[in-house]
Amino acid sequence: MDEKKEHKKWVIQCIFLIAVLIFILQRFSLIMGVLKSIWGFSFPLILGGIIAYILNLLMSKLEKIYFPNSDKKVVKKSRRVVCMTLSIFIVVGILVLVIQLVVPELVKTFQLIADMAPDYFNKLGIWILGYLETFPDLEQMIQNALDNLAINWEELARNLFNYATNGVSGILNSTLSFVVLLVGGVVNFFIALIFALYILISKEKLLIQIKKICKAYLSDKVRNRIEDICYIANSTFSSFIIGQITEAVILGGLCAIGMMILKLPYAGMTGAFIGVTALIPIVGAYLGAGVGAFMILTKDPMQVIIFLIFIVILQQVEGNLIYPKVVGSSIGLPGLWVLAAVTIGGGIGGIMGMLWSVPIAATAYKLVRKDVNQRVERKKQKELALKEEQRKKEQQKEEKRERKK
């Protein structure tokens, strides 16, 4: 009877899901438009929640250090504000330090390239002319083609004027759009920051309110399931963020120290840049290494080979020793699924997709693994119960035979 009810329930759920899927496909453009609108006005709040979550990881650590055993009212009342302010200053200070290390060197590199470009073009022109002199027939063919080329100077001037007019109009429109986008981004960021500060100040009160709402409107089974999912997600995300930052600091520091020992240029800048890009799992350090190789190439092309060999060795050490110990074991996601998550996340959301895809995939992996283990365990229990029931029936039959005898 129970199996029939379960089967009927499963059929109803499948029919409901198919109906929902058909409705989504029929109204796909409308649904996407609604979701886009919801995302637009809720983005500052979502961003504020993300900022609050990241700052809370650091703030919670500082609160354990800030006179944890003190019973003074002044200390207790100031603990949250002081630790929150210190967290913001630490994050901003790190960002400013990285920008000061990286941006000036990048500007100098591009200035160097701009200064060297005319000389390279002159050498290229001399080489082309010298090459043409060795093939007089080719030079004559090019000259004849230029002589026979009929140019309508009036039409060319008209096209250039139209192109310049449209170009100026396009530049003005692009500039206006950029200014609007920039102002909107700044406003959204400050709204998100204020929202994050409110969350951090009253996080315990908000948690109690959310639990009350869940208890009032959800069944115990659903509420326990949601709490279980939130617990696993929080554990995975916090472990990933802390582990990824720790791994990035270690990798950037080792890169800078190694480059100093090898006497390679731009050691501090390259180490800082690789440390920042290492926050992106798997591919981030290679992006930083590419920029570092480009910087060294502008100064001494021969040292690029030494740098690339050093980076390959460092990546092997990082991939086989540092990452598995610091990050891999904390999130519990096999390397194959890490690579798949980074690839899919990058295709969907670019760099931010790469950054958040791994903890999301790790959370889903843990939830599926837990559910699979629970289902397997339930099936084992059912099988054992059936075997026990069959054994009792056989025992009862045997007892009946004994009594008949």
N, C-alpha and C positions, 0 to 999 in steps of 0.2 A: 504493500500500500504506500509506504514511504517512498519507494523507488518510483512509483507511478506519479506521485505528487511532485517529486523532484524533476522527473522528465517533463511533466506538464509545465512546471515553472520555467524550466530551461527553454522550452519551445516558445512560451509567451515572451521571454526576454529576447530571444532571437528575432521574433516577429517585430517586437518594438524597436530593436536596434536597426533592422532593415528599413522600417518605416521612417525612422529618424534620418538614416543615411539617404534615402530617396528624397526626403524633404530638403535636406542640405544641398544635394546635387541640383535640385530644381530651383532653389533660391540662393544659389552660391554667390552670385554677384551682390545681391541684397545683403546677405549675411556678412560678407567680407566688408562691405561698406559700413555696416553697423559696427562691426568689430574694430574697423579702422577709426571710426569716430570715438568709440569708447576708449581705445588705446590713446588717442590724441589728448583727451582731457584728463585721463587717469595716469598718464606717463609721469608727471611730477611726483605723484603719490607713490607710484611703483619705484621710481628712482630714489625717493626718500626712504622707502623701506629697505632698499638694497644698501644705501649709505649707512642707515642705522644698524643694519645687521653686521656690516663690516666693522664699523666703529665699535660696536658692542663687544666684539671679540677682544679688541685691545683694551677697552674700558673695563671689562670684567677682570682682566689680568691686573690692571692698575689698582682696582678696588681691593684686590687681595693683598696688595703691597702697602696701600695707604692706611697705615695705622689700623690693621684689621682687628686688634684686640682692645682697642680703646673704647671706653664707655662714655666719653665726653660728648655732650650734645653738639658742640661746635664741629667736632670731627665727623660725627654721623651725618649732620645736615650738609656739611661741605663736601663729603666724600664723592657724591654723584657729580656735582658741578665741577669740582677740581679734576676728577679723573676724565670726565667727558671733554673738558677744555684741553687737558694734556693730550688726549687721544687725537683731537683735531690738529693741535700744533705739531705733533709727531708726524702725522700723515702729510700735512702741508709742508713741513720741513724736509721730509724725504723727497717729495715731488720737486720742490725748489732746488734741492741739492742735485738731483738727477738732471734737471733742466739746465742748471748752470754748468754741469760737467759736459753735457752732450751738445746742446744747441750752439754755443760759441765755436766749438770745434767743427761742427757741420757747416756753419757759416764760413769759417776760414777755408774749409775744403772747397766749397762751391766758388768762393772768390778766387782760390788758386786755379781751379779748373777754368774759370772765366778768363783769367790772365794768361793761361797757357793755350787757350783755344785758338787765338789768332796765329800764334807761331805754328801750331799743328796744321791749321788750314793753309798757311803759306807753304809749308813743306809738302802738303798734299798737292797743292796746285803746281809746284815746281816738279814734283814727281810725275804728275799727269802730263805736263808739257814735255818733259824729257821722254816719257813713254811714247807720246805721239810723234816725236821727232824720229824715233826709230822705225815708225811705220808711216812713211810719207803718203802712201795711198789712202790710209784710213783718215789722215788729217785732211787730204783733199776732198774725200767723200763728205766729211762733216761740213767743210767749208761750202761745198756745192749745195748741200741740203739747206744750210742757212741762207745762201743767196737766193735759192728758189722758193723759200718760204714767204708766202704773201701774207702781210700783216695789215689788217684794217685798223689803222691807228685810231680812227674816230670811234669805232665800235669798242675797241679795247679801252679807250679813255672813258666811255660811257659805262662799261662794265666795272671798271675800277672805281668810278664815282659811286655807282649803286652799291658795290661791295663795301666801300668805306662808310657810306650812309647807314647801311644795314648793320655793319660791324659796330659803329658807334652806338646805334640804337640797342643792339644786343648787349654791348658792354654796359650801358646804363641800366638796362633791365636786369642783367646778371648782378650788377653791383647792388641795386635796390633789393633784389631777392636775397642776396648774401647778407645785407645789413639787417633785413627783417628776420632772417633765419638766426643770425648771430644774437640779436636782441632777444628773440624768443627763447633761444637756448640759455642765455644768461638768466632770464627771468625764471625759466623752468628749473634751473639749477638752484637758485636761491630759494624758490618755493620748496623744492625737494630737501634742501639743507635744513630749512626751518621745520619742515615736517619730521625729518629725521631726529632733530633735537627734541621735539615734543615726544616722540616715541621713546627715546633714550631716558628722558627725565621720568616718564610715568610708565615704564615697561611692565613693572609688576602689576600695577592697577589694570592696564590693558589686558594682560594675560588672564587676570581673574574675571574680567568682564567677558572675554571670549569664551572662557570655560563655562560661565553661567549661561550664556546664549546657547552654546552647544548642548548643555544639559537640559535646557528648557525646550528646545525644538528637535533634538535628535534622540534616537533610541540609544540604549547603552551599547549595543553591538556596533552601530555606526560610529558613535562617539569614540569608543575604544579603538576602532579601526583608524579613524582620523588621527587620534593621538599617537598611535603606533607609527603611522606614516610620517607625521610631523617630527617625531623623535628620531626616526632613522634619517630623514632628510636633514635635520639640524645637525646631527652627529656627522653625517657625510660631508656637508658643506663646510662646517667649521673646521673639520680635520683637513679637508682639501685646501681651504684658503690659508690656514696656518702653515700646513706642510709646503704648499706651493711658494709662499713668501719666504719661508726658511730655505727652501731649495734654491730659489732665485738669488738670495743673499750669498749663500755658499758658493754657487756657481760664478756669480759676478766677482766675488772676492778672489776665488782661485784663478779666474781668468786675468784679473788685474795683476795679481802677484806673479803669476807665470810670465806675463808679458814684460813685467819689470825685470825679472831674472834674465829673460832672453834679450832684454834691451830693445824691445819693439816699441815703436812710437804709438801715441794715443792709448797708453795702457789704462789710465783712469777712465777716460771717456768710453773706450770699448768695453771695459769691465762693467761700468754702470749701465750701458745700453744693453749688453747681453743679459745683465741681471733683470732689467725691466722686461725685455722681450721673453725671458725665460718663464714669466708668469703664464704665457701661452703654452700649454702642454705639448711636448714632443717637438713641434716645429719652431717654437719661439726662439730658442737659442741659435738655430741655424739662420733665422732672419737677422738677429743681432750680429752673428759672425759675418754675414754677407756685407753689412754696412761697415763693420770693422775692417774687412779685407779691402773694401773700396777706399776707405780712408787711408790705409797704409799704402795702397797702390799709388796714390797721388804723391807720396813722399819718397818711397823706395820700393819699386816693383819686386826686387829680389827678396825682400823680407816677407812678402805676401806668402811665399811658399812655406817659410818657417812658421808663419802664423797659422796657415791652414793645417799643417801637420800637428801643431800644438792643439788647435781646436778639435781636430778629429780624436786625438788622444784624450782630451778633456771631456769630450762628449761620451766616449766609451766609459770613462770612470764615472761620469755623472749618470749615465743610463743604467749601468750595471751595479753601482754601489750606492750613490747618493739618492737617486730618485726612488728606487724600490724601498730603501730604508725610511726615507723621510716622508714620501707621499704615497707610494704604491701600497704599502701595508696598511696605511691609515684609511684609504678609501675602499680597499678590497675589491678592486676591479682589474681583471686580467688585462695584460698588455694589448691583446688583439682588440678587445672592446674599447680600450682607451683610444687606439688609432682610429677605429670606426667612428667613435663619438666625435673626435676632433674633425674628421673628414666631413661628416654630416653636419656638425655644428658650424663649421666654416662655410659650407655651401648655403646654409640657411641664414646665418646671422653674421658672417664675416669674422673679424677678430673677436668680437664679443661673444659670438656663437661658439668659437673655439674655446674661449675662456670658461664658459658656463656649461658646455656640453658634457665635460667629464664628470663633475659632481652630480648632474642630473642623471646621466647614464648609470653612475655608481648607485644612486638612490634607487632607480628602477631595477637594477640588477639585484640589489639586496632584497627589495620587496618581492620580486619574482622568485628568488632563491628561497626566501622564507616561506612563501606561499606553496611552492613546490614541495619543500620538505614537510610542511604541515599536511599537505594532501597525501603524500607518500606514507607518512606516519599514520594518518587516519585509515588509509587502505590496509596497512599492516595490522592495525588494531581490529578492523572488521574481519580480516582473514583469520586472525587469532581467535576472535569471538566465534566465528563460524566453525572453526576447527574444534573449539571447546564445546560448542553446542552439539556438533556431530559426535564428539567423544562421549558426552553425557547421554545422548540418545542410544548410542551403541552400548553403553554401560547399563542403561535401563532395560534394553532388550535382553542383554545377557542376564540381568537379574530376574527378568520374567521367565526366561528359559530355565534358570536354576530353580525357581519356585515351582514350575510345572513338573520338573523332575521329582 
